[in-house]
Amino acid sequence: MPQDNRSGLLIIRAWMEHGSSAPLRAELSTTTDVSSGIERTSVHTDVVQVGAEVQTWLRGVLAGKERLAS
């Protein structure tokens, strides 16, 4: 069975935009394979959106492992 030596990376940079009605800003930079570099960057203003993107990224990491095993 092939061995998956890939590593994923997710960086969250969060800050406040004072005076905004939605002050949270969270920039997510992600990759499911660090040897490929950052594959996606997005900015969110909602905690639920940030959580959803983290879940999507984790599923992508898992899907890469499952593709390698098949």
Buried (B, 14 or more C-beta within 10 A) or exposed (E): EEEBEBEBBBEEEEEEEEEEEEEBBBBBBBBBBEEEEEBBEEEBBEEEBBEEBBEEBBEBBEEBEEEEEE
